[in-house]
Amino acid sequence: MSVSDKHPIGKENFFVFSRKCRIFALEMGRRQYAGMPVR
């Protein structure tokens, strides 16, 4: 096992985590602005 595997957030995991956060934020934004006029 490499050092990155031992750490909870490695370089690879960080990219996946950031991607998940981005997708989650986009989904929440869509639901939030669904009934509101987006400027």
N, C-alpha and C positions, 0 to 999 in steps of 0.2 A: 504493500500500500504506500502511496506517496504521501507527502506532508499535507497536500491540499485535501486529500480524502479524510484525514484525521480532523482537520478544522471544519467547523460547522458551515462556514462560508468560504469556499475556495474561489479561485478566479472563475472557473467554469460555472460553479453554483451561483456566483454573484451575478453573472450575465443572465442566467435563467431566472434568478430571483427578481432582478430589475425588469426583465421582460414580463414576468407574471404581474408584477406591481403595475407596470404600464398598461397591460391589457385590463387588469382589474379596475384601474382608474378610468380607462376609456369606457368600460362597461357601466361603471357607476355614473360617469358623466352623461352617457346616453340616457340612462334611466332618470337621472335628475333633470336633465334638460328636455325630457320627452314632452312634458306638458308646458314647458316655458319657451318663449321666443329666444332663440340664440342670437346674440349680437355678434 
